[in-house]
Amino acid sequence: MPQRTHYSRAPIIQALIDVQVKNDTWIDWAAFNSPSAEIKADYPTVTPVLTGNIMIQVAPGGAAKPEFRQIGYSHGGRAEHKYVFQTRQEGLTVSRLTPYETWEKLRDEFLRLWRWYEAIVKPKEIMRLAVRYTNRFDLPLPFRDFKDYLSTAPEIGGGLPAGLSGFAMQLQIPQADLPGMIICNEALVPPTREGVASVLVDIDVFQTGNIPYNFSERLELLHDTENRFFEGSITDKARELIR
């Protein structure tokens, strides 16, 4: 297992584990709305998750006709619990909100909820498994270049104006050993306070296909891949901000 560095001021604003499944039977929504007493005590708030569209009729007197359907439930944790999870016919997502604790606690909470979800759904196949971390760096102003802090950052060609008031970029990097993909999104976002430039670094590592039902080891591989990419994307100057 690669060495993992613990940062006391980790920039993580959300960390999640997501699994997508395939099954042949429709699950009654009531099953997702009634977790065990132990789980319900930690997640007392349950709200439906809806998707839909709005059809607008282009004609005299035309009106918007919204159409919504339920796709799952969102389960909110107690104020001090800082976890939320979402159940759907085709998958489970478990998120840890800020302040982040450790990978081990997120992983164990996901596996606890997965055992409950798997017993209900009895999936035929695991279609996708993902580990995703959303980080926000608040970089103190002024600084010369984003590359002072981020190894992976936009670069302006020579001879062009160097000022940068906004940017958004995406990297899609295949991972043959998973097999899977890293998708990294970076963007300049509104600053959290005066005197800083806030940059979002969102790293999503996932595998599709050939995922075993006992995927604990695969989760570790996904997390280690995410961790290596994160460490390779920041400089020592950025590390000093979050130690």
N, C-alpha and C positions, 0 to 999 in steps of 0.2 A: 504494500500500500504506500503511495507517495506521501511524503511529509506534508501535512496541512498546517498552514499558519493561522492562528486565531488572532483576529483583530478586535481590540477592545471597542473601537469605534467603527465597526463594520458599516460600509455604505449601503447595505442591503435594505431595501424598503419592502420587498416581497420576495419570498422563496416558495416554490411550489413543486409538487410532484403530480404528474398527470398520467393516467392510464386510460386507454381507449380499448373497448372490447367489442366482440361480435357475438351475438346470441340469436337463437332462432325463435324465441318466445317473447311476447310482450309482458312486461312486468307491471303489475298493478301499482299505481302511484302511491297508494296507501302504504306499501311496503317500505318505500323510501322516506315516507313521512313519519314512520314509527320506529326509530332506532332503539337499541337496547337502553335500559334505564341508565346504565353507566355512561353511554355516549350522550344521551339526552341531557344528563346533568351538566356535561361540559359544553353542550351546544343547545341552549334552550330556545333559540330563535330559529324558526323555520319559515322560509318564504318561497313561493313558487318562482321558478325561472321560466320566463316566457320568451318566445321568438315570434316574429311576425313581419308583416309588411303593410303598407298603406297604398291602396289603389285610389288614384285621383281620376275622376271622370272629367275629361275635357269637353264640356258641353254647357250650354246655359243651365244654370242651377246645379251644376255638377258638384258633388261633395266627396270628401275623403272618406273611404271605407276601410277602417283598420281591421286587420285579421290577425289574431294572435292564437298561438297554441303553446301548451306547456311542454317543456323539454326536460324539466327536472326540478330539483329543490336546492336552495342554498341554505346551509346550516351555519348560523352565526354563533361564535363562542361567547362565553362569559367575558366581561370587560377585561379581566386579568388573564384570560386564557390565550388571546392573541392568535387563535387559529380559526379558520373558516374552511368549510368543505362543501363541494357541490356534487350532487348525485344526478346522473342522467342514465337513460336506458343504455347508452353506449359508452359510459365511462364515469370515472371518479377523479376529482381534482381536490387536493389538500394544500392549503396555503398557510404559510406562517407570515404574519404581518410584523412590522417593526415594533419593538426592538427584536432583532433576530437573536436566537440563542445559539444552537449548534445544529450541524447536519444530523447528528445521531438522534436528537429529539424530534426533528422533522420527519426523518425516516421512520422512527418507531411509531409516531402518531399516524403516519400514512399507512403503515402495515396493520396497525390496530383497526383502522377504519376499512381497509381493504378486506380484511377477514370477514367483517360484517357484510360489506357490499357483495363480495364474492359468493357468500352463502345464499344471498337473495337472487342474484342474477345467474349464477352458474354459467359463466361465459364459455362459449364454444372455442374462442380464440382470443389471444391478446394481440391487438392490432398495432398499438403504438405505446411506447413508454418514454416519458420525458422528465427531465429535471431542468428547472428554469429559475434563474436568479435575476432580479431587477435591482440594479445598483444606481445610486445617485451620488455623484461626487460634487461637493461644493468647493470649487477651486478659488482660493483667495486672489483677489485682484490687487495690483495688475500683474500679468505674467506675459511673457514674450510669445509663447507658442503653446497650443494644446499638447504638443508632443513633450513638453516639459513634464507632463503628468500621465499622458496616455500614449502607449507605444503604437496603438492603432488609432489614428486620427486623420481627419481630412488634411490634404496638403494642397496649397495654392501654387500654381505654376509660377516660375520666375518671370518677372516683368509685369505681373498683374498686381492690382491693389491688394494689400495684405489684410485689410480690415475684415473681420468676420463677425456678423451680428446674429447668425443663425446657421445651423446645419443639421442634416439628417442623413445617415448612411446605413446601409445594410450589407453584411457579409454572409454568404452561404458557403459553408466549407464542408464538403463530404468527409465522412469518417469511415474509412474502409474497415477498421477493426471492429466496429459495432455490429453490423453496418448501420450507418445513420448519418446525422447531419448536425452541424453547429450553425445556428442562425444567430448572428449578433447584430443588434440594432443600437446605434449610438445617435444621440440627438442633444442639441442644446435646448434646454427647457427654461421656463421662467425661474429666476433665482429665488431661493428660499429666504434670502435676507440681503440686505445691502452689503456691498463689498465682496460679493462672490459671483462666479459664473457657475451655474449648475448644469451638469452633463449627465444624462441618463445612459447607462451601459446595461443593456438587456441581453442576457446570454441564455439561449434555449438549446439544450442538447437532447436529441431524441433518437430512438431506434424504431424502425418499422419492420415487421416481419421477423420470423425465427425467434420470437420471445418466449421463453419457457414460462410455465405457470408459476414455478418457484423462481421468481425473478429478483431475489434479494441481492445476489451477486451482481446482476446486471445493473441494478440501481447504483451500486458502489462504483461500477465502471463509468456510468453516466456522470455521477457526481465528480469522480476524479478527473474526467475529461473536462468538465465545466471548470473545475478548480485550476487545472493547468492553463486553460485558455484565459481565465481571469488574471492569473499571475503573469502570464505572458503579455497581457494587454495594458499593464500599468507599469509605471516607473518607480524607482526608490523614493522619489519626491512625493508621489501619490501615497506610497506606503506610510510615509511619515505622517500624513494627514489622518490616517485611520488606525494607527497602532494604539 
